[in-house]
Amino acid sequence: MELLNNRVRPYAWGSRTTIATLLGRSVPTPHPEAELWLGAHPGDPSAVVGADGTERSLLDVLDADPAGQLGPEVAARWGERLPFLLKVLAAEEPLSMQAHPSADQAREGYAREERAGIARDAGNRNYPDPTAKPELVCALTEFHALAGFREPARTVELLRAIETPALSAHINLLAGEPDGEGLRALFTTWITLPQPAIDALLPDLIDSCVAHVKAHGAFEAECRTVLELGERYPGDCGVLAALLLNHLVLAPGEAIFLPAGNLHAYLHGTAVEVLANSDNILRGGLTPKHVDVPELLRVLDFSYGDMKVATGEANGPRRVYRTSAPEFELSRVEWAAGEPRAEVKLEGGAPRILLCVDGGVRAAAVDGRELALARGMSMWLPAADPDVVLAPEGDGRVRLFAATVGRGTAGVSGL
């Protein structure tokens, strides 16, 4: 077990206070800080901190001993690559509307762009990695998101309720085919509209949403989102597409799983995210960055319905968020102030990253080694390490997240 030193990504939608406060640095920061990356992605790998304070890239540590660090089965299955990446997201402003490819789509797209000679850090690169990117996001604060296509009949009701005459033909397109194919047709229509048509349509939509909000209509929350997005991204087709998606407000500890093809946009709040170790993004709007419409339409899943909100399977102070993703599994360990302080055991044999977000915790291995984590500190536990027991320190609230490979991975039992 060793401490980690992690990298911060300074995207414009980030916060000048959230990540810095978590890490114990002064605020406000000179620039927005959006994501804290914990893992071994080549773009920003964590550093493993030795007992003498020296640092080594986690990539180099894995390369030197993949079987010992990852476990033989994980190393064999994932090509000696840590299959998951843990992040802290600090969204002060909305992120781009996006979807991620399946494993087959990622392999094919990566090979295609490699053959075309597109640099992996190029702005028009869709597939910098040959791997899928399913993800699970768990709220640390109240967290607002758009995720997954809403039930088409309900969307027709919304579009009719906001009474925008310019949308009449578009409403009829979905009302006449209220299913996945109707969603595909309407979304494709909107994302391929010429810019003059978008510029003509959006002001009428904004006016209608203002009127709906003033009247406290049934879709007030959805209209407020359109108004916010319209202000931040004027003339962007993603403002229209937001009308098709479920609007979610997650309480702390609630999570959603986003499989391949799920169209989503995170709007505001702080969350812990675990995902497959990939940076493949197909954008659909709400961004000045590259949008590849044909490729996005190729990967999108137009299934629809309410998004399932998970609170995790409870086992004492630990909650495990189960998903179908073999690359990762996330657990939240939480001790409330004044409650019993039962210890939690992490079984050996699997690679893990631990992140403390509140209070302090002591990790004790059965071989006698110990390591303390305070707020904002993180730890690497290689597969070769024995079982570790976690115990909270102090009487206040303690929150810890642990990421590992999915429970279905051969030879790995999870937490």
N, C-alpha and C positions, 0 to 999 in steps of 0.2 A: 504494500500500500504506500502510495506516494502522493504528495500534493501536486496540484496542477496550476499552471499559470496560463490564462486563457485570453483569446483575442476578441477585441471589440470592433464591430463594423459600424462606420459612421454614416448611415444612409440619412437622407433628408427628412424622412418621416419619423425619425427617432426622437428621443427625449434628451434634454440637457441635464436631467436630474436622476432619472430612475436607475440606470445601470451604475452610474457613479456612486449613488447613495448605497446601493447594494454592495459595492466593492470598497466602500469606506473612503472614497476620494472626495475632494472638494467639489461643490456645485455652485453655480451652473458650469457646465463644461463649455469650452469654446465652440464646439460643434455638436449637433445632435448625435447621440449614440443610440443605435437601433437594435443591434443584436450582439449578444455575448455568445461566442461559439466554444463549445466544450467537446473535443473529439480529435479526430485524425483526418479531417478533410484536407487535401493538398492546398486548398486556397488559404486556409488559416488554421493550421494545426495547433493544438495546445502544446505546452511544454511541461514535461515531467520534472519536478523540482527534487533534487537529491537531498539527503540529510545535510550535506555540506553547502547547500544553496546553489549548486551548479544546476543548469537546466539543459535538458535534451528534448528535441522535438519528439512528440509521441509517435510520429511517423517513423523516426529512426529507431525508437524503442521497439516498435512492432516489427520492423524489417529485420532487426537483429535476432529476434526470437518469436516468430509468429505463433508457433505451437504453444509455447509457454505463456505468452501474453494473451492470446485469444482462445486457446484450447484447440486441440487437433481437429475436432469436427468443424468448429467455426472457421478455422484457417483454411480447411479444405473446401468448405462450401462457398466462402466469400472471397476466395482468391487472396488470402492473407491480408484482407482489408477489414478494418473495423466496420461492421455493417451499419452502425447507427451514429447519429450526431445529435447532441443535446444543445439546446439554445435557450437563452432568455430573450424574449421579444419585448421591446418597449415602444409601443406604437402611440405616438403623440398625434399623428395624422394617418389617414387611410393608406394602406399598402396597395400595390397594383392588383387588379383582378387577374387571377391566374389559375392554371391547372398544371398537373404534373403527369408525365407519361408512365405507362406500365413498364415492366421489365423488358418485354419484347420490343416495345416502341423505343425505349431508351437505347437498347443495344443497336437497333437498326439506325436510329437517328444519329447516334454517336459515330458509328462507322461511316455513315454517309457524309457527315461534316468533316471527319478526318480525311476521307478521300478527296473532298473538295478543297482541303487545305485551309479551312477556316480556323484561325487561332482560337485556342480554348478560352482566352479572355476577351475575345472580340465582342463588340456590342451586339452583333447580329447572330451570335452563337446561341442556339437553342439547347444543345446537348453537350455541355462541358464534361459530363460524366456518362459512363456506359450503364448506369444503374437507375432503377426506379426511384421514386421519391414519395412514397406514402408518408403521412405525418399525423401526429396527434398533438393537439394543443390543449393545455390545461391552464385555466385562469389563475393568476395570482391576485389580481384585482378584478373588479367588474370589467368584463372583456366583451366588446361588441364585434360581431363578425357577420358577414354574408357568406352563406355556404350551402351549396346544393340547390337544385331547381325546386321551386315551390310547386305544389299541386297545381296543374294548369287551370282547373276550374276556379281555384281561389285567386290565381293571377288575373284571370279574366274579370273576376269580381273587383279586384283592385283597380285594374285599368279603367273599368267603367265608372268606378266610384270617384276617380280623380277628374273625370269629365274633361278630357283634352280632345277637342274635335280633330286635331291633326293625327291622333292615334287611332281613329275609327277603323281604318283599313287594317291596321296592325292587330287591333283587338279581334276583328273578324277572322284573321288568319289563324289565331290560336283558338278562338271559340269554335271554329269549324273543324278543328282537329285537336281536341284537348288531350294530347298525349305527348310522348317523347318526340315523335316526328313533328308535331306542331311546334314544340319548343325549339327543335332544331331549325325549323323554317323561320320562326320569328327571330331567334338569336342571330341566325345567318343574315337575315334581312337587315337587322340593326347594325351588325358589326361591319357590313359591307356598304352601308349607305355612303354616298359621296359627302364630302365635308360640307358643301353648301346645304344639302338636305338636313344634315345634323344641326347645323347652325340655325336653320329655320325652325326646326322642330323643338329643340331644347328650351328656348324662351317660353313657348306656350306650355310646355310641361312644367317648368318652374313656376309659372303663374298659377297653374292649376293646383300644384302641390301647396303653394302658399295659401290658397283659398281653402284647401282641404284641412290644413293645419289650423287655420283660424276658426274653422267650423268644428274642430275636434272630431273629425271623421274617424271611421273605423280603422283607417290605415294611416293614422297620424304618424306613427313611428317610422313606417316605410317612407312617407313623404318627407319627414325630417332628414332621413338619410339621403334622399335624392337632392334635397336642398344643400346639404353639406357637401356632397360630392360635386354638385353643379358649381358651387362656389370655388372649390379647390381645383377642379378640372373642367373649366369651361370648354365647351365644344368637343368633349370626349364621349365617344359612343358607349363607354363603360357606365356612364350615368343612366343610359337607357337600360343596359343589361342588368343593372342593379335591381330593376323592377321585377326581374324573373326569379330572384334568389330568396331563400329563407333568411330572415333577419333574426339573429340570435343574440341574447344578452346572457353571458355566462357568469355565474357567481363564482367566487374563489373556490377552487377544488373541483369545479365542473369542467368536463373535457369533451371535445368532439374529435372523431377520427375521420381523416380525409384520405380516402383511397385514390388510386390513379383515376384521372379523368374528372375529378370533382372540381367544379368551378367555384372559386371562393375569393374573398377579400377580407382581410382583417382591418377593422376600422379604428378601434381605440382601446387602449388598456395594456396591461402587463401580463405576460403569460410565460410558462415554461413549455417548450416545444421539443418533442423528440421525433426524429425523422430518419428515413434511410439516408445513408451517407452520400448525398447527391445534391447538386445545385442546379438540376434541370428545371427550367421554368418556361412555360408557354403563357405569355401574357395576353390578356384580352381587353385591356383598357385601364383607365385611371393611372396612367403613367406616361412620361415622355420617352420611355425606353422602347426598345424594339418590340413590335407586335407583328407576329407572323400568322396572319389569319388562316391560311390553308392548313398550316401545321397544327394550330390550335384546334380547328374543327376536326382534324384527324384524331386527336387524342381525347376530345371531350366526351363525357358520358352524360347522355340526356335523360337518364332515369331521374325520377322526381319523388318528392314526398318530404315529410318532416325529417330533419336531422336528429339522430339519436344523441342525447346528452348523457354522458356517463359520469358517475361519481366514484367509480372504482369498487372492486370487491374488497370488503373490509375483513381484516384479520388482526384484531387488536389495534394498535396505533398505525398500522400499515394498510394502505389501500392500493390495489393493483389494477391498472387500466388495461384490460384485455383487448386485443385487436387481432385481425387476421394477418397482420404484417409479420413475416418471419424475421425481419431485420431488427426489430426493437420491441421492448416492453418497458413501460414506465410505471414506477411506484412512487407514491407519496407517503412519507412517514411523518406523522404529526402528533405532538404531545401538547395539549392545551394546558394553560396555567392552572394549577390547582387540581389537575386530574392525576390518576395513578400513572406512574412512570415505568411501565413495563418495557423491558428490553426487547430489541428486535434482532433476529439472527439473519444474516445474509449467507447463503450457502456458497461454498467455494466451487470452482470449476467453470465459472463464466466470467467474461470481462465485464466490468462495471465502471460507470462514472457516477460519483455522488456529488451533489451540490446542496449546501446548506443555505436556505434563504431567510431563516429567522432563528434567533437564539444560538445555541451551541450544542454540539454532540461529540461524544468520544467514541471512536471505533477501536475495538480491541480484538486482535486476532488470537486464535487459540494457541498460537506459538509464542505468545507473550508480547508481541509488538503492539504499540498503541499510537494513535494519531488523533489529534483534536481538530475539529472543524468549527470555526466561528462563522457568523453571517457573511455570505459572499465567498466563502472558501469552498474548494472542490478537491476531489480525490480520485485517483486512478487505482482500481483494484484489478490486477491481472488474473486470468483464469487459474494460474498456478498457485495463487494465494489460498490459504485455508479459509475455513469459515470465519466470519467477522461478526461480532456482536456490537450493536449500536445502543448507546445509552445517552439520554439527554443530560445536559449540564445546566444547573440552576433551576429555578422554580418557574420561569416564564415560559411563554410559548416557544416551541421549537418546531420548525418545518424543514424537511429534507426531501429531496428528490433523488431517485436512483434510476439510472437507465442501464439496460442490459439487452441482450439479444432476445428475440421472441421465444416464447415457451415451446413452440413447435420445433425449434432447431434441435437436431439430433444431439443427444448427450448433454443438453442444458436443461436444468430444472427450473431456472428462473429464481425469483426471490422467495 
